[in-house]
Amino acid sequence: MTMRLLVLLGFLLQIPFVGAAEIRLLSTGGIRPPIEELIPQFERASGHKVSARFIGGPGVQREVEAGTAADVVLASSSVIDDLAKAGKIAQGTRTEIARSGVGVSVRAGMPKPDISTADGLKRALLDAKSIAYAGDGTAGLHFEKVLDRLAIRKQVEAKTKKTVAADPKNSAPALVDRGEVDLAVSSIPTIFERKGIVFVGPLPAELQNYITYAGGVTANAKEAQAARAFLRFITAPAAALALKAKGMEAAAQR
């Protein structure tokens, strides 16, 4: 029996049998790549099904506050905290998942600019003919602040294209992959969704913003027990491998 099977067996022994359930997951798009990889593993291990919907980070908070039906929510830690304070997250279910930074990508085969310093990043942004970022995502909102700090927002605004975090086919990295823009700024995990792009590197330390992701079971969840099992699964030691492979640092390993 392999170590992975042993870990899986140990996980299954911790989950009380509650019958097959369909869990409604509402998640920020910034954590999509590893979660999409973990969902089928969880379904095979538990017998439950997960119906997942990914949208921009701020949109998660708005939808939950508006009463959108969901059993489990994944978003930035600050969003989950706000929802918990508002009574939208069941007490005791807030779970830290992982964190990731904001990074830059270019199309495979293209020169990789030096963005290791603030000046280098500034030059790369000014030199790029076109730039894409998710205008409704947490990483994209931070990037706008970076442009202000570098005092180049007006200079690059005309050549930037804002994408929608909920649309992976037209995400910032996807536009780079198709050659529609020169450079993309996004949450690092989203860069690993595309095979035709290259990860240039994270934003310089002084301009970096680590997005910490957390989850919680909603206060009105229909499948609360299965939702709790899902949160345990994606934060188990075995799940840390999937998170790391997508450029994230699991909470359990920090």
Residue, then its C-alpha position, 0 to 999 in steps of 0.5 A: m500500500t502506497m503512502r498516498l493510499l495510507v493517507l487517504l485511508g486515514f482521512l476516510l476513517q475520520i469522516p463519519f458516513v453521512g451518505a452522498a451529498e452535493i456540496r455547493l462551493l463558492s470560491t474566489g478564482g485566485i485559488r482555482p487551480p489547486i482546488e480544481e485538482l483537489i475536488p475530484q480527489f475528494e469526490r473519489a475519497s468521500g463519495h460526495k459531489v462538489s458543484a463549484r463556482f469561481i468568481g472574483g474575490p470581492g464578488v464572493q463577499r457580495e454574493v454571500e451577503a446577498g444570500t446566494a446559496a452555498d455550503v462552503v466558501l473559499a476567499s481571502s482571509s479578510v473576506i471570510d473574517d468579514l462574513a464570519k462577523a456578519g454571521k454568514i459563516a458557521q461558528g468554528t468552521r473558519t479554516e486557514i488554507a494557504r497563501s500566495g503572492v502576486g506574480v508576472s508571466v509572459r508567453a513561452g519563448m519571449p524574453k523574461p524581464d528582470i522584475s526582481t526590484a521595483d525599478g526593474l518592474k517599473r521598466a518592464l511595465l513601461d516597456a510592455k506594449s500591453i498588460a492584462y490583469a483581473g480588474d475584479g480580483t484581489a491580485g488585480l486590485h493590489f496591482e492597481k495600488v502597485l501602479d500608484r506606488l510606482a507613479i506610472r498608472k496614467q502611463v500604462e492605463a491605456k495599454t492595460k486590459k482588465t479581465v474577469a476572474a470568473d472567466p479562466k478562458n479569458s484570464a490575464p494569463a490566458l491572454v498572454d498564452r494566446g499572444e493577445v498581450d505581452l505580460a500578465v499580472s495575476s495571483i501566482p497559482t493562476i499562472f500554472e493553469r497555462k502551459g504556453i506561458v512562463f512564470v517570470g517571478p513574483l513582485p519585488a518584496e517591497l511591492q508584494n502582497y501575499i493573499t491568504y486564503a481561508g474557507g468556512v461553512t456557511a451558516n445556512a449550509k444544507e450539507a454542513q457536515a459534508a462541507r466540513a469534510f471538504l475543508r478538512f480534505i483540502t487542508a490535510p497534509a496530502a493536499a499541501l502537495a497540490l497547493k505547492a505545485k500551483g505556487m501556493e504555501a499551505a497553511a499547515q506547512r507555515 
